[in-house]
């Protein structure tokens, strides 16, 4: 079946389930979890068998375009393709008496996960433990999981969906054609909640306020974005801003630190034989870990906090994105390797005091603030308006080094947060991130160079907004925690 090319959006609704229905759904999810694990196990067997073959080892020596084509042929030969696993799960489908379309989707999910290992984007693929499979979906809205007239048909029963009378958005969105359905289980405050995700055709409807005005309407003009691991700077013809990404999650992060220390103390108290004298885990000890009731209780609280953090971060990102969309319709951003920033530094360097510097980089900040998710959410919103997020050539543009007044590149240290140069016979100071956003906003159509003429024409307007933003941050400094990378 060919994949649909029409745009889609998701509507998540709560299901009004009975206790017996929840038990049957849980049992069905357990069947699909076992099928998923069986697929991962079989993928490992086929992959290891392929790696031992002479054809595979000989092809690893070659380089060039033909190398990938040969690898694809070898994958087909050893059954390492998506559709070969659709055939593999047919017998399991008969054994467990499950829906064939949902089973095929589970096989596809397992293959897509394992493909990361095959492409060397992951070190290993984990099996799903009991109760960790949280979603299943069908291929269409005619079999497996079906939505019709306010009810979800699954197995041999119907479950009513819940739409609040004042939820105008859901009432408008559900009028669109349903492509397929996804059954979802979430654990909230220690209790399971059952949801349905309707994948609908088209674009999401515009939200309207009480006065009949459209909320979140998109603006016009270029917007440059310089996004870091914890901050975002933006520049447009209407506004310039430098903000912390998802500041609402800072409080949750502090609570998580306290809980993690409690869990570590409890685990060390109940498993003294699992640690060496220096406090490091003893890898040679193969005894099972023992967890106290106190540890399990704290772990469940931590799990709920992680869920809250995800929801708060998502809401915060959407709030910031809706504001940005009001400033323009053409968005430009630098390409950035976030996976590289997550990894620890390989170099061992001593500081001035003779001590070794930590090898940790930005993994924690990226996990808490999720800048990559912010950009993907922004890109998705732009696509609903027939636009996209334009990624400039970072290597050629060098927005953090370019000086449009002197028309040259000046390399700076990471700790240098201000640009000092003369403008109209006066020395001016421009914040580094805001200046980068301004230069990115004025990039050429080829996305490989900065239009200096545009920069000269719009610099006065930018400087006026820049100075106002710096004053705002300085006023907020007394009430809020300002991030050091801002340099204020």
C-alpha positions in Angstrom: 0.0 0.0 0.0 1.5 3.4 -1.1 1.9 5.9 1.7 -0.5 8.9 1.6 1.1 12.2 0.6 -1.6 14.4 1.9 -0.9 16.5 5.0 -1.9 15.1 8.4 -2.5 16.2 11.9 -3.2 14.4 15.2 -6.2 14.8 17.5 -5.8 13.0 20.9 -9.0 12.2 22.8 -9.8 10.5 26.1 -11.6 7.2 26.0 -14.4 6.3 28.4 -13.4 2.7 29.2 -14.9 0.1 31.4 -12.8 -2.0 33.7 -13.3 -5.2 31.7 -12.4 -3.3 28.5 -9.1 -2.0 30.1 -8.2 -5.6 31.1 -8.8 -6.9 27.5 -6.8 -3.9 26.0 -3.9 -4.7 28.4 -3.9 -8.4 27.4 -3.9 -7.4 23.7 -1.0 -5.0 24.2 0.9 -7.8 25.9 0.5 -9.9 22.7 1.9 -7.2 20.5 4.8 -6.6 22.9 5.8 -10.2 22.5 5.5 -10.0 18.8 7.8 -6.9 18.8 10.4 -8.6 20.9 10.3 -11.7 18.7 10.9 -9.4 15.7 13.9 -7.7 17.4 15.3 -11.2 18.3 15.0 -12.4 14.7 16.5 -9.2 13.4 19.6 -9.7 15.6 20.0 -13.3 14.3 19.7 -12.3 10.7 22.0 -9.3 11.1 24.7 -11.3 12.9 24.5 -14.0 10.3 24.8 -11.4 7.5 27.9 -9.8 9.2 29.6 -13.2 9.3 29.2 -13.7 5.5 32.1 -13.2 3.1 29.9 -11.1 0.8 29.3 -8.5 3.6 32.9 -8.5 4.8 34.2 -8.0 1.2 31.8 -5.2 0.5 32.9 -3.3 3.7 36.3 -2.8 2.0 34.8 -0.8 -0.9 33.9 2.9 -1.0 31.6 4.9 -3.3 28.0 5.0 -4.5 27.9 1.3 -5.6 28.7 0.3 -2.0 25.2 1.2 -0.7 23.5 -0.6 -3.6 25.4 -3.7 -2.8 24.5 -3.5 0.9 20.8 -3.1 -0.1 21.1 -6.3 -2.2 22.8 -8.2 0.7 20.0 -7.0 3.1 17.4 -8.4 0.7 19.3 -11.7 0.5 19.3 -12.1 4.3 15.7 -10.9 4.8 16.6 -7.6 6.4 13.8 -5.6 4.8 10.6 -4.2 6.2 8.3 -6.4 4.0 10.2 -9.6 4.7 9.2 -9.1 8.3 5.6 -8.6 7.3 5.8 -12.2 6.1 7.7 -13.3 9.2 4.9 -12.2 11.6 2.1 -14.0 9.7 2.5 -17.2 11.7 2.6 -15.2 15.0 -0.5 -13.4 13.9 -2.3 -16.7 13.6 -0.9 -18.0 16.9 -1.9 -14.9 19.0 -5.1 -14.3 16.9 -4.3 -10.6 16.4 -5.2 -8.2 13.7 -2.9 -8.6 10.7 -2.6 -4.8 9.9 -1.7 -3.9 13.5 0.8 -6.8 13.6 2.4 -5.5 10.4 2.7 -2.1 11.9 4.5 -3.6 15.0 6.9 -5.4 12.6 7.6 -2.1 10.8 8.2 -0.4 14.1 10.7 -3.1 15.1 12.5 -2.9 11.8 12.7 0.9 11.9 14.2 0.8 15.4 16.7 -1.9 14.3 17.7 0.0 11.2 19.4 2.6 13.5 21.7 -0.1 14.6 22.4 -1.2 10.9 23.2 2.4 10.0 25.4 2.8 13.0 23.2 5.5 14.6 22.6 3.4 17.7 24.8 1.0 19.7 22.1 -1.5 20.6 18.3 -2.0 20.4 16.5 -2.7 23.6 13.7 -5.2 24.1 10.4 -4.0 25.6 9.9 -5.2 29.1 6.4 -6.1 30.5 4.0 -3.2 30.4 6.2 -0.8 28.4 4.5 -1.0 25.0 2.3 2.1 25.1 0.8 2.4 21.7 -0.5 0.3 18.8 -1.9 1.5 15.5 -3.6 0.2 12.3 -3.0 1.0 8.7 -6.4 2.5 7.9 -9.8 3.2 9.5 -11.5 0.1 8.2 -10.0 -2.7 10.3 -8.1 -3.2 13.6 -8.9 0.1 15.3 -11.8 1.9 13.8 -13.4 5.3 14.6 -17.1 5.9 13.7 -19.7 8.2 15.0 -18.1 9.0 18.3 -17.0 5.5 19.1 -13.9 3.4 18.8 -14.3 -0.2 17.7 -11.6 -2.4 19.0 -11.7 -6.2 19.4 -15.5 -7.0 20.0 -16.6 -3.9 21.8 -17.1 -0.2 21.3 -15.6 2.6 23.4 -17.1 6.1 23.4 -14.7 9.0 23.1 -15.0 12.1 25.3 -15.2 15.6 23.7 -16.0 18.5 26.1 -18.8 20.8 25.0 -16.6 23.8 25.2 -13.8 22.2 23.1 -14.5 23.9 19.8 -11.1 22.9 18.3 -11.8 19.1 18.8 -15.3 19.6 17.4 -14.0 21.2 14.3 -11.0 18.9 13.8 -13.0 15.7 14.1 -15.0 16.7 10.9 -11.9 15.8 8.9 -11.4 12.4 7.3 -9.7 9.8 9.6 -6.7 8.1 8.0 -6.0 5.7 10.8 -6.2 5.4 14.6 -3.6 4.9 17.3 -4.5 3.4 20.7 -2.5 5.0 23.4 -1.9 4.2 27.1 -0.5 6.8 29.5 0.4 6.4 33.2 -0.7 9.6 35.0 -0.2 9.8 38.8 0.2 6.0 39.0 -3.0 5.2 37.1 -3.5 4.1 33.5 -5.4 6.4 31.2 -6.6 5.2 27.8 -6.5 7.6 24.8 -7.2 7.4 21.0 -5.1 9.4 18.6 -7.0 10.1 15.3 -4.6 10.8 12.4 -6.7 13.2 10.4 -6.3 14.4 6.8 -5.5 18.0 6.1 -4.3 20.8 8.3 -5.5 21.6 11.8 -8.3 24.1 12.1 -7.5 27.6 13.3 -8.4 28.4 16.8 -10.9 31.3 17.3 -11.4 33.4 20.4 -14.6 34.7 21.9 -14.7 37.7 19.6 -14.4 35.5 16.5 -10.7 36.5 15.8 -8.2 33.8 14.6 -5.6 32.9 17.2 -2.0 32.4 16.1 -2.2 33.9 12.7 1.1 33.9 10.8 2.9 37.1 10.1 5.1 38.3 7.1 8.8 38.8 6.7 12.1 37.1 7.5 12.9 35.9 10.9 16.5 34.7 11.9 16.9 32.3 14.8 20.1 31.5 16.7 19.2 28.6 19.0 21.6 27.3 21.6 21.5 24.5 24.1 19.5 26.6 26.6 18.6 29.9 24.9 17.0 31.2 21.7 17.7 34.5 20.0 15.5 35.8 17.2 15.5 38.8 15.0 12.7 40.3 12.8 11.7 43.6 11.4 9.1 44.0 14.2 11.0 42.6 17.3 14.3 41.2 18.6 14.4 38.8 21.5 16.7 36.7 23.6 15.0 34.1 25.9 15.6 31.0 27.8 14.1 27.8 26.3 11.3 26.4 28.3 12.0 28.3 31.6 9.0 26.6 33.3 10.9 23.3 33.5 13.6 24.6 35.8 11.5 23.9 38.9 10.9 20.3 37.9 14.6 19.8 37.2 15.4 20.7 40.8 12.9 18.2 42.2 14.3 15.5 40.0 17.8 16.1 41.4 16.5 15.6 44.9 14.6 12.4 44.0 17.6 10.9 42.2 19.9 11.4 45.2 17.2 9.7 47.4 17.1 6.8 45.0 20.9 6.5 44.9 21.2 6.4 48.7 18.4 3.8 49.0 20.0 1.6 46.2 23.4 1.7 47.9 21.9 0.8 51.3 20.1 -2.3 49.9 22.9 -3.4 47.5 26.2 -3.0 49.4 27.8 -5.9 47.5 27.1 -4.3 44.1 29.6 -1.5 44.8 33.4 -1.3 45.2 35.1 0.5 48.1 35.5 3.7 46.0 31.7 3.8 45.4 31.8 2.7 41.8 29.5 -0.1 40.7 31.1 -3.5 40.7 30.6 -4.8 37.1 31.9 -8.3 38.0 29.1 -8.8 40.6 26.1 -10.5 38.8 23.7 -10.6 41.7 20.2 -9.2 41.2 19.5 -5.7 42.3 17.3 -5.4 45.4 14.9 -2.5 45.5 13.2 -1.4 48.7 9.5 -0.3 48.8 10.8 3.2 49.5 12.9 3.1 46.4 10.0 2.0 44.2 7.8 4.7 45.7 10.3 7.4 44.9 10.9 5.9 41.4 7.2 6.2 40.6 7.2 9.9 41.8 10.2 10.5 39.5 8.4 8.9 36.6 5.4 11.2 37.1 7.7 14.2 37.3 9.3 13.3 34.0 5.9 13.1 32.4 5.1 16.6 33.8 8.3 17.9 32.5 7.6 16.6 29.0 4.1 18.2 29.0 5.3 21.5 30.4 8.2 21.7 27.9 5.9 20.9 25.0 3.4 23.6 26.1 6.2 26.1 26.6 7.6 25.4 23.1 4.2 25.9 21.5 3.7 29.2 23.3 7.1 30.5 22.0 6.5 29.2 18.5 3.1 30.9 18.3 4.7 34.2 19.2 7.5 33.7 16.6 4.9 32.9 13.9 3.3 36.3 14.5 6.6 38.0 13.5 7.1 36.5 10.0 6.7 33.6 7.6 10.3 32.9 6.4 12.3 31.4 9.2 16.1 30.8 8.9 18.3 28.8 11.3 21.8 27.3 11.4 22.2 23.5 11.1 23.5 22.0 14.3 24.7 18.5 15.3 22.9 18.0 18.6 23.9 14.4 18.9 27.6 15.5 18.8 26.9 18.0 21.5 25.4 15.3 23.7 28.5 13.2 23.7 31.3 13.6 26.2 34.6 15.2 25.1 37.3 12.7 24.0 40.2 15.0 25.0 41.6 15.1 28.5 42.5 18.7 29.3 44.0 20.2 32.5 42.9 23.6 33.7 45.1 26.4 35.2 45.0 24.8 38.7 46.4 21.5 37.3 43.1 19.6 37.7 41.4 17.7 34.9 38.4 19.4 33.3 35.1 17.5 33.1 34.4 15.7 29.9 30.7 16.4 30.1 29.3 18.7 27.5 25.7 19.7 26.8 23.8 16.4 27.3 21.8 17.5 30.3 20.9 21.0 28.9 19.7 19.4 25.6 17.7 16.8 27.5 15.9 19.5 29.6 15.4 22.2 27.0 15.0 20.0 23.8 16.1 22.6 21.2 15.9 20.0 18.4 12.3 19.3 19.3 11.6 23.0 19.3 12.8 23.3 15.7 10.9 20.3 14.5 7.7 21.6 16.1 8.3 25.0 14.4 8.9 23.3 11.0 5.6 21.4 11.4 3.6 24.5 12.1 5.2 26.3 9.1 4.2 23.4 6.9 0.6 23.9 7.8 1.0 27.4 6.3 2.8 26.0 3.1 6.2 27.2 4.4 9.2 25.4 5.9 12.2 26.1 8.2 15.1 27.0 6.0 18.5 25.7 7.3 21.5 27.8 6.2 24.9 26.5 5.4 26.7 27.0 8.8 30.2 26.3 7.5 30.0 29.0 4.8 27.8 31.6 6.5 29.7 31.6 9.9 27.1 33.9 11.5 29.0 33.9 14.8 32.1 35.3 13.2 31.0 37.7 10.4 31.1 41.4 10.9 29.0 43.2 8.3 30.4 46.7 9.1 34.0 45.7 8.4 32.9 42.9 5.9 35.2 40.3 7.4 35.2 37.2 9.6 36.5 37.6 13.1 37.0 34.4 15.1 35.9 34.6 18.7 36.2 32.4 21.8 33.1 30.7 23.1 33.2 32.9 26.2 33.1 36.2 24.2 29.4 37.1 24.3 29.6 40.7 22.9 30.6 42.2 19.5 32.5 45.6 19.8 32.8 47.7 16.7 32.5 51.3 15.4 29.2 52.4 13.8 28.6 56.0 12.7 31.9 57.0 14.5 30.6 55.5 17.7 31.6 52.3 19.5 28.7 50.0 20.0 28.2 46.7 21.8 25.9 44.1 20.3 25.0 40.8 22.1 26.6 37.9 20.2 23.5 35.7 19.9 21.2 38.5 18.8 23.7 39.7 16.2 23.9 36.1 14.8 20.1 36.0 14.6 20.2 39.4 12.7 22.8 38.1 10.2 20.9 34.8 9.7 17.7 36.9 9.0 19.6 38.6 6.2 21.0 35.5 4.5 20.9 35.3 0.6 18.5 33.0 -1.2 21.2 30.4 -1.8 21.5 30.0 2.1 25.3 30.1 1.7 26.2 33.7 2.3 25.0 36.9 4.1 23.5 39.8 2.1 25.6 42.7 3.4 23.4 45.3 1.7 20.4 44.1 3.6 22.3 44.2 6.8 23.3 47.8 6.3 19.7 48.8 5.5 18.1 47.1 8.4 20.9 47.5 11.1 19.4 50.8 12.5 16.1 49.1 13.1 17.8 46.0 14.6 19.9 48.1 17.0 16.9 50.0 18.3 15.1 46.8 19.2 18.4 45.2 20.4 18.9 48.0 23.0 15.4 47.7 24.2 15.7 43.9 24.6 19.0 44.3 26.6 17.3 46.8 28.9 14.4 44.4 29.4 16.8 41.5 30.3 18.7 43.7 32.8 15.4 44.7 34.5 14.4 41.0 34.7 17.8 40.1 36.1 16.7 41.1 39.6 13.7 38.9 39.5 14.8 35.9 37.4 17.9 33.7 37.0 19.8 34.9 33.9 21.8 32.3 32.0 25.5 33.0 31.9 25.7 32.5 28.1 23.6 35.7 27.6 26.6 37.6 29.0 24.4 40.0 31.0 
